[in-house]
C-alpha cells in the first residue's frame, strides 16, 4: 500500500517546480528557497485538497517536562542572581 497518493505527488512536484523558478511563497509571503520547506508546503496543500498524506507528527511529547527536572529553575535563578549582582552604570 502506497504511503502517498497521486494527488500528493502532483502537489509536491508543483511546489518543487515553483521553488526552482523562484515563485514559491510561504504563507507569510516570503520566497521559499529550501527543498524541505517546498516539500512541506506541497504536502500541506495536498492535505487541504484531500489527498492521501500521513498525519503530521505531534510535537506534544517534546514539550512536556519532567517534574523532577529542576534545570529550568536553576537556570532562571542563576540569571536573576547575575542580573542583581551586576552593577549598572
Secondary structure, DSSP 8 states (H G I E B T S, - for coil): --SS-HHHHHHHHHHHHHHHHT--B-TTS-B---HHHHHHHHHHHHHHTT---------HHHH---TT--HHHHHHHHHHHHHHHS---
